[in-house]
Amino acid sequence: MNNTRRTALLTMGTIAALPGLACGQAFPNRPIKMIVPWPPGGLVDILARSVATGMQQKLGQNVIVENRVGAGGMIGAQLVKDSPPDGYTIALTTSALNMGAALRQSESQSANAMLKPIGVAAFAPSVLLVHPGVPASDVRSLIEVARRTPGGMSYASAGPGSPAHFAGELFAALTGVGMVHVPYKGAPAAIIDQIAGLVPVQFANAAVALPHIRSGKLRALAVTSAKRWSVLPDLPTLDEAGVKGFEADQWLGLLAPPSTPDEIVDKINVTLAGILADASLKSKLAEHGMEAASPESAASFRAYLAKDFKRWLDLAKRAGIKAT
């Protein structure tokens, strides 16, 4: 075989090996699988199916949402990590991935270490809720009640390492009050017991909390995000309410297997930005307790995730909370 032919064959082999370039077809040329590490019908699933519909329309390929639940989102994340880095298997997951890694004090299990960031899709604030029997009408009075509570005030969460757990620990760290974590197996169980008066305080997902706020079964004191929630615009942020520096809304974003080529990541990122610009989608997300994210590059999302993990890792170390 002469050198010219050998070079030509090697070049053809290299091109064929590149994701999306085989047979001269650009990405995507077949269906995309979106792994959601959370149950059907929940907050993340609602966002995933909305984004999947938008991607189908813009990319001209089916986007199949597949729920892989377990281990605080780790099962789904690991599945995507182990998938071929060709853009055809991606994850839509949340800050729980970084929080769980922080709880285990394992940087190797953080979002940036396990996966390749594509783009943030939305932010979901939580609401500081108290049972109506708690004699606190605002955050300052809640802090005073907590200071007078022997052994500390109990607060519910959806489980260790959940956004509600870390929000409670952040509240304790920034106010200096004693808080006792009461973990549940999911948010619904935590809400039920709080309504029953078995636990006085909770940092609940905004959409989950809204019906109970409107019915008067629970009282909302503040939101955990940096800005007010558009659905309850009169509700202050915790920072505005006197807990300076408090910010604990969770991110929801797309991530890919670690070695996915930048050109594929960037194409999905641009597609996501176009989806999030739709006014009807923004309204739908707001109804479900989410704020559509402003368009950001994959590099910006990666930088954000690094800061996010460090913030929760520092808090976990300072508060002395670990996975059991």
C-alpha positions as CSV (number, residue, x, y, z in Angstrom):
1,M,0.0,0.0,0.0
2,N,1.5,3.3,-1.0
3,N,1.8,6.2,1.5
4,T,-0.8,8.3,-0.3
5,R,-3.5,5.6,0.0
6,R,-2.5,4.8,3.6
7,T,-2.8,8.5,4.5
8,A,-6.2,8.7,2.9
9,L,-7.5,5.7,4.7
10,L,-6.2,6.9,8.0
11,T,-7.9,10.3,7.5
12,M,-11.2,8.6,6.6
13,G,-11.0,6.5,9.7
14,T,-10.3,9.5,11.9
15,I,-13.3,11.3,10.4
16,A,-15.6,8.3,10.8
17,A,-14.6,8.0,14.5
18,L,-15.6,11.6,15.3
19,P,-19.0,11.8,16.9
20,G,-21.7,13.2,14.6
21,L,-19.4,13.2,11.6
22,A,-19.7,9.6,10.5
23,C,-21.0,9.3,6.9
24,G,-20.9,13.0,6.7
25,Q,-23.9,13.5,8.9
26,A,-23.9,16.4,11.4
27,F,-25.1,16.1,15.0
28,P,-27.8,15.0,15.7
29,N,-28.7,12.4,13.2
30,R,-30.6,10.1,15.6
31,P,-32.7,10.3,18.8
32,I,-31.2,11.9,21.9
33,K,-31.8,10.4,25.4
34,M,-32.2,12.8,28.3
35,I,-31.6,11.1,31.7
36,V,-33.5,12.6,34.6
37,P,-32.3,11.3,38.0
38,W,-35.7,12.2,39.7
39,P,-39.2,10.7,39.6
40,P,-41.8,11.4,36.8
41,G,-44.1,14.3,37.5
42,G,-41.7,16.2,39.8
43,L,-40.1,19.5,39.3
44,V,-37.0,18.3,37.4
45,D,-39.2,16.0,35.2
46,I,-41.5,18.9,34.2
47,L,-38.5,21.0,33.1
48,A,-36.9,18.1,31.3
49,R,-40.0,17.3,29.2
50,S,-40.4,21.0,28.3
51,V,-36.8,21.2,27.3
52,A,-37.0,17.9,25.4
53,T,-40.0,19.2,23.4
54,G,-38.1,22.3,22.5
55,M,-35.0,20.4,21.5
56,Q,-37.1,18.1,19.2
57,Q,-38.5,21.1,17.4
58,K,-35.2,22.9,17.0
59,L,-32.9,19.9,16.2
60,G,-35.4,17.8,14.2
61,Q,-34.8,14.6,16.3
62,N,-36.7,12.9,19.0
63,V,-35.5,13.6,22.5
64,I,-36.5,10.8,24.9
65,V,-36.8,11.5,28.6
66,E,-35.8,8.6,30.8
67,N,-36.2,8.7,34.6
68,R,-33.4,6.9,36.5
69,V,-34.1,7.4,40.1
70,G,-31.9,6.6,43.1
71,A,-29.0,7.6,45.4
72,G,-29.8,11.3,45.4
73,G,-29.3,11.6,41.7
74,M,-26.1,9.6,41.5
75,I,-27.5,6.6,39.6
76,G,-28.6,8.8,36.7
77,A,-25.4,10.8,36.8
78,Q,-23.2,7.7,36.7
79,L,-25.2,6.3,33.8
80,V,-24.5,9.5,31.8
81,K,-20.9,9.6,32.8
82,D,-20.4,6.0,31.5
83,S,-22.3,6.7,28.2
84,P,-20.4,7.3,24.9
85,P,-19.4,11.0,24.7
86,D,-21.3,11.7,21.5
87,G,-24.1,14.0,22.7
88,Y,-26.8,11.3,22.4
89,T,-27.1,10.7,26.1
90,I,-27.3,13.8,28.4
91,A,-28.5,14.5,31.9
92,L,-30.9,17.1,33.2
93,T,-30.0,17.2,36.9
94,T,-29.8,19.6,39.8
95,S,-27.7,21.2,42.5
96,A,-28.4,18.1,44.6
97,L,-25.5,16.5,42.7
98,N,-23.1,19.0,44.1
99,M,-24.7,19.0,47.5
100,G,-24.5,15.2,47.8
101,A,-20.9,15.3,46.8
102,A,-20.3,18.0,49.4
103,L,-22.0,15.9,52.1
104,R,-19.7,13.0,51.2
105,Q,-16.8,15.5,50.9
106,S,-16.0,13.9,47.5
107,E,-14.9,16.3,44.8
108,S,-14.7,13.4,42.4
109,Q,-18.5,13.1,42.6
110,S,-19.2,16.8,42.0
111,A,-21.0,17.9,38.9
112,N,-17.9,19.2,37.2
113,A,-15.8,16.1,38.0
114,M,-18.5,13.6,36.9
115,L,-19.9,15.3,33.8
116,K,-19.3,18.0,31.2
117,P,-21.6,21.1,31.7
118,I,-23.8,22.2,28.8
119,G,-25.9,24.9,30.3
120,V,-28.1,26.0,33.2
121,A,-31.8,25.8,32.3
122,A,-33.6,27.1,35.4
123,F,-33.3,28.1,39.0
124,A,-35.8,26.9,41.7
125,P,-36.2,28.9,44.9
126,S,-37.4,27.4,48.1
127,V,-39.6,29.0,50.7
128,L,-39.0,29.2,54.4
129,L,-42.2,27.8,55.9
130,V,-43.5,27.7,59.4
131,H,-46.5,25.9,60.9
132,P,-49.2,28.4,61.9
133,G,-48.7,27.4,65.5
134,V,-45.2,28.9,65.5
135,P,-45.3,32.4,67.0
136,A,-43.3,34.1,64.3
137,S,-44.7,36.4,61.6
138,D,-41.4,37.2,60.0
139,V,-37.8,35.9,59.8
140,R,-36.5,38.1,62.7
141,S,-39.2,36.8,65.1
142,L,-38.5,33.2,64.0
143,I,-34.8,33.7,64.9
144,E,-35.9,34.9,68.4
145,V,-38.2,31.9,68.8
146,A,-35.4,29.5,67.7
147,R,-33.0,31.1,70.2
148,R,-35.5,30.4,73.0
149,T,-36.1,26.8,71.9
150,P,-34.2,24.3,74.2
151,G,-31.9,22.2,72.1
152,G,-32.7,24.1,68.9
153,M,-35.6,24.3,66.5
154,S,-36.5,21.3,64.3
155,Y,-36.7,21.7,60.5
156,A,-37.7,19.1,58.0
157,S,-36.0,18.2,54.7
158,A,-36.5,15.7,51.9
159,G,-33.4,13.9,53.1
160,P,-29.7,14.3,53.9
161,G,-27.9,16.3,51.3
162,S,-31.1,17.7,49.8
163,P,-31.5,21.5,49.1
164,A,-33.7,21.8,52.1
165,H,-31.1,20.2,54.3
166,F,-28.4,22.6,53.2
167,A,-30.7,25.6,53.3
168,G,-31.4,24.8,57.0
169,E,-27.7,24.4,57.7
170,L,-26.9,27.7,56.0
171,F,-29.7,29.5,58.0
172,A,-28.1,28.1,61.2
173,A,-24.6,29.2,60.2
174,L,-25.6,32.7,59.2
175,T,-27.9,33.4,62.2
176,G,-26.1,31.4,64.9
177,V,-29.3,29.7,66.1
178,G,-29.6,26.1,66.9
179,M,-31.4,24.0,64.2
180,V,-32.1,20.3,64.4
181,H,-32.3,18.5,61.1
182,V,-35.3,16.0,60.7
183,P,-34.8,14.1,57.4
184,Y,-37.7,12.5,55.5
185,K,-37.8,10.2,52.5
186,G,-38.9,12.9,50.1
187,A,-40.6,16.3,50.2
188,P,-44.2,15.1,50.3
189,A,-43.7,13.3,53.6
190,A,-42.0,16.3,55.1
191,I,-44.9,18.6,54.0
192,I,-47.5,16.3,55.5
193,D,-45.8,16.2,58.9
194,Q,-45.3,19.9,58.9
195,I,-49.0,20.5,58.2
196,A,-49.8,18.1,61.0
197,G,-47.6,20.2,63.3
198,L,-45.0,17.5,63.9
199,V,-42.1,19.7,62.7
200,P,-42.3,23.5,62.8
201,V,-39.9,24.7,60.1
202,Q,-39.0,23.7,56.5
203,F,-37.3,25.1,53.4
204,A,-39.7,23.7,50.8
205,N,-39.7,23.9,47.1
206,A,-41.7,26.9,46.1
207,A,-44.1,25.1,43.8
208,V,-44.7,22.3,46.4
209,A,-45.3,25.0,49.1
210,L,-47.6,27.3,47.2
211,P,-50.9,25.4,47.6
212,H,-50.3,25.1,51.4
213,I,-49.4,28.8,51.6
214,R,-52.6,29.8,49.8
215,S,-54.7,27.5,51.9
216,G,-53.3,28.9,55.1
217,K,-52.0,25.5,56.3
218,L,-48.5,26.8,56.3
219,R,-47.0,30.3,56.7
220,A,-44.4,31.6,54.3
221,L,-41.7,34.0,55.7
222,A,-39.2,34.4,52.9
223,V,-37.7,32.9,49.8
224,T,-34.2,31.4,49.6
225,S,-33.2,32.9,46.3
226,A,-31.1,36.1,45.6
227,K,-34.2,37.8,44.1
228,R,-37.9,37.6,44.9
229,W,-40.1,35.0,43.4
230,S,-42.4,36.4,40.7
231,V,-45.4,34.3,41.8
232,L,-45.2,35.7,45.4
233,P,-43.6,39.1,44.8
234,D,-44.4,40.5,48.2
235,L,-42.5,37.7,49.9
236,P,-38.9,39.0,50.8
237,T,-35.7,37.1,50.2
238,L,-33.9,35.9,53.3
239,D,-31.2,38.4,52.7
240,E,-33.8,41.2,52.6
241,A,-35.4,39.8,55.8
242,G,-32.1,40.2,57.7
243,V,-30.1,37.0,57.0
244,K,-27.4,38.8,55.0
245,G,-25.6,36.7,52.4
246,F,-28.3,34.0,52.3
247,E,-28.8,32.4,48.9
248,A,-29.8,28.8,48.3
249,D,-32.0,28.3,45.3
250,Q,-31.1,25.2,43.3
251,W,-30.0,25.1,39.7
252,L,-31.3,22.7,37.1
253,G,-29.1,22.1,34.1
254,L,-28.0,20.0,31.2
255,L,-24.7,18.0,31.4
256,A,-23.0,15.5,29.1
257,P,-20.5,12.7,29.4
258,P,-17.0,14.0,30.3
259,S,-15.3,13.9,26.9
260,T,-18.1,15.1,24.7
261,P,-16.7,17.3,22.0
262,D,-17.0,21.1,22.5
263,E,-18.8,21.6,19.2
264,I,-21.6,19.2,20.3
265,V,-21.9,20.8,23.8
266,D,-22.0,24.3,22.2
267,K,-24.7,23.2,19.7
268,I,-26.9,21.9,22.6
269,N,-26.1,25.1,24.6
270,V,-27.3,27.4,21.8
271,T,-30.4,25.2,21.3
272,L,-31.2,25.5,25.0
273,A,-30.8,29.3,25.0
274,G,-33.4,29.4,22.2
275,I,-35.8,27.3,24.1
276,L,-35.5,29.4,27.3
277,A,-36.3,32.6,25.4
278,D,-39.9,31.4,24.8
279,A,-42.3,33.5,26.8
280,S,-44.8,30.7,27.2
281,L,-42.1,28.4,28.6
282,K,-41.1,31.0,31.1
283,S,-44.7,31.3,32.3
284,K,-45.0,27.5,32.6
285,L,-41.8,27.3,34.6
286,A,-42.9,30.1,36.9
287,E,-46.2,28.2,37.7
288,H,-44.0,25.2,38.8
289,G,-41.7,27.2,41.0
290,M,-38.9,27.8,38.6
291,E,-37.3,30.8,36.9
292,A,-35.9,30.2,33.4
293,A,-32.2,30.9,33.3
294,S,-30.6,33.6,31.2
295,P,-28.5,32.2,28.4
296,E,-24.9,31.4,29.5
297,S,-22.0,29.6,27.8
298,A,-21.0,26.1,28.8
299,A,-17.8,27.6,30.2
300,S,-19.8,30.0,32.4
301,F,-21.9,27.1,33.7
302,R,-18.7,25.2,34.5
303,A,-17.3,28.1,36.5
304,Y,-20.6,28.5,38.3
305,L,-20.7,24.8,39.2
306,A,-17.2,25.0,40.7
307,K,-18.2,27.9,43.0
308,D,-21.4,26.1,43.9
309,F,-19.6,22.9,44.9
310,K,-17.0,24.8,47.0
311,R,-19.8,26.8,48.8
312,W,-21.6,23.6,49.9
313,L,-18.4,21.8,50.7
314,D,-17.2,24.6,52.9
315,L,-20.6,24.7,54.7
316,A,-20.6,20.9,55.2
317,K,-17.2,21.1,56.8
318,R,-18.0,24.1,58.9
319,A,-21.3,22.6,60.1
320,G,-19.8,19.1,60.6
321,I,-22.4,17.4,58.5
322,K,-21.4,14.2,56.7
323,A,-23.1,11.3,54.9
324,T,-24.0,8.5,57.3
